[in-house]
């Protein structure tokens, strides 16, 4: 099977279910941003500091593929067989956040992203997660979107923020707090 079909040469693409839409459609933007975000999670998973978290980050990537498949599906087509998110996926993120926070000092100020390349990759993933969340919310304002997707993305950005802090600690990198000018 060839990778190119030429069916998108006119600027349209098919949703799972058969409906053709413009490649500029907000649904395409939303699942395309999920795909971009997933690539950043892969970059984060590849960081040496995250060897012991690689399995969990791979699970996150799997959930992002689930979200992408859901968003790529034609709304209202109930007979489509596709994976879905579960409440246990949110609970897994919350459990990981709680475990990481138990090892971190209380945050009293905003922190500036950076300090180490691996930590910066984590903050990039977090910001792409937030953009993904905004895209999906914009889509939800036009068409039905399962609310668990928004909840998962929101919790995932929290996870990435805390992970960035933990990575900085593990790498011996000082968190630089934001001190606004007076």
N, C-alpha and C positions, 0 to 999 in steps of 0.2 A: 504494500500500500504506500502510495506517495504521500509525503507530508503536505504538499500543496494541492489544493483542489480548484483554485481559481474562482470559486464561488463568491469570495469576498472582494474580488477585484473592483466591484462597483461601489464599495463602501458599506456593504451590509453584511450581516452575519446571522447565523441561525442560533436560536435559543434551543436548549434541550426541550424537545416537544415539537420542534419544527417551524415555529414562527420566525420570520426574518425581520430583523430590526437594523437600524442604522448603527454603525460602529461607534457613533457619537452618542448613542442612547445612554441615559444615566445608568441603566442596568449593566451595560457593558463596561462603563467607567467604574462601577462599583466592584464587579468581579475582577476586572483588570487590576484594580488597586489592591484587592485581596492577593492576587498573584504576585504583584510587586512586593507586598508585605511578606509573603511567604518566602520570597528570595532573600529578604533581609534576615528572616529567622534562620534560614540556611546558613547565611554568613555568620550569624551569631553562634549557631550550633557548631560551626567549624573552628571556633576560637579554642585554643588549647585550654584556656581557663575553664571552659564549659564541658570538658570531657565527661565529668560525672553527671552533667545535666543533659547530655546529648539525647538520651532516651526520652526525657520529658519534652525537650524541644522538638524532637521528631513527632511526638504525639500532637504537639501544638500545630506543626505543619500539616499533619493529617486532618485535624479539625479545620484548618484553613482551607484545605481542599474540599472538605464537606461544605463549608460556607460558600466557596466558589461554585460548587455544583448546584447548591440551592439557588444562588443568585442567577446562575446561568439557565435556570429552568423557567419555562413559560408559566407565568402566573395563572392559577386556576386549573391547571392540568393535574388533577389529583392522582391519576393513574401512573404517573412517572415513578419509577423505582430509583430512589436516590438515598444516600446516607443522610443522617440527621444528627443534630446536637442533642445532648441530654443534660439534665440538671447536674448529673455527676461530673460533666466536663467543667462546669462553673465551680463546683465544689473542689475539684482537683486543683484548679488555679488558686482558689482561696487557701487551701491547705498549704500549697507551696509558698504563697505569700506569707502566711503566718509563720512557717518554719524559717524563712529567710529573715523576717523582721525580728524574730527572737534573738538573732545574732548581731543586730545593728543598733547603733545608738539612736535615741529618739531624734527625729528630724525637727529642728526648730527654725530653719530658714530654707528658702529656696536654694537649690544647688545649680551650679552651672554645669551643663553637660561637658564631658571631656576628662582629661587627666591621663588617659591611656587609650590607645587605639581600640582595644577590645571593648572598653566601657563606652567609647564614642559610638561603636557599632550598635551597642545595646540601645543607646539613646536615639540613634537613627531609626532603629526598628520601632521604638516606642512612638516616635513622631509619625511614622508611616502608619502605625496602628491607629493613631488618632485621626489621621486623614481618612483612612479606610472607614472608620466609624462614622465620620461626617458624611462620606459618600453614601453609605448604606442608610443613614438617617434621611438624607435628601431623597433617596429612592423610596423609602418608606412613606414619605409625605406624598408621593405620587401613586404608588402601587403597594399592595400588601407585602410585607416582609415579616417573617417570624421574629418576634421580639427577643427570643433567646439569642439571636445573632448579635443584636445590639448589646445585650448584657454580656455576652462572651467577649466581644471586642473591648468593651469598657473594662472588664476585669483583666483582660490580657494586657492592656496598657498599664494598669496598676502593677501587674506581675513584672512587666519589663522595667518599670521605674525602680521597683525594689531590687530586681536582679542587677540592674546597673549599679546600685549602691553596694550590693553585696560583692559584686565583681571588683569594684574599686577597693573595697576592704581587703579582699583576698589578694589583690595585686599590690597592696601596700600603697595605693594611690590616695592622696588626700582629697577629700571632697571640698571643692571650692564653693563657698557660699556666696550668694548674690547679696551685695551690699549696695542698695540704691544710693545714688548721689542725693545729698540733702538740698 
